[in-house]
Amino acid sequence: MKNITLKTISNIHCSSEILKEVLKRRKDDKITRIAASHPNCPPEVLAKFLNNGKKKVSTDTTSEQIATENPNCPPEVLAKLVSNGGNDQRSYYAVCNPNCPVEVLVKTLEKNIKLIKSKKDFDEELCLNILENPNCPPEMVKKWKMYYKN
């Protein structure tokens, strides 16, 4: 049965209903990861899988990372994950997703630039991930370069 499920969800034409059922069951990590990355996985299914950005519900962090990186992941869930900050590893993946709202990227980067200015600890990894996002505004990249000396 596992091989049939694996072959089914690996097909580009796999239905969103099948993916929804697979993610609801979470019986096998490999299958869950494939379903979470599938281009037909609906936004509402990914949101539910990620507990709408609230506290973690899974111990399979790789599946949650993959779901967070899925281009169908809803912007409001990504924003919630980022607001959790470094306390939630998923925030590092959320800022890489092009669906992450630009305002969230800017606000998070601004917050860390303020910390740099006041010579306090900042979240370097999170900032570097934001800078890799194709939607990070060029003026923020320039501002970052003014204050960050690596």
QUIJO-V283508 format. One record per helix or strand. SS is the DSSP state (hx for helix, st for strand). FROM is the first residue (numbers start at 1). TO is the last residue. If there is no record, write none. Layout:
SS,FROM,TO
SS,FROM,TO
//
This chain:
hx,2,10
hx,16,25
hx,29,37
hx,43,49
hx,51,53
hx,61,69
hx,75,83
hx,85,87
hx,90,94
hx,102,117
hx,124,132
hx,138,147
//
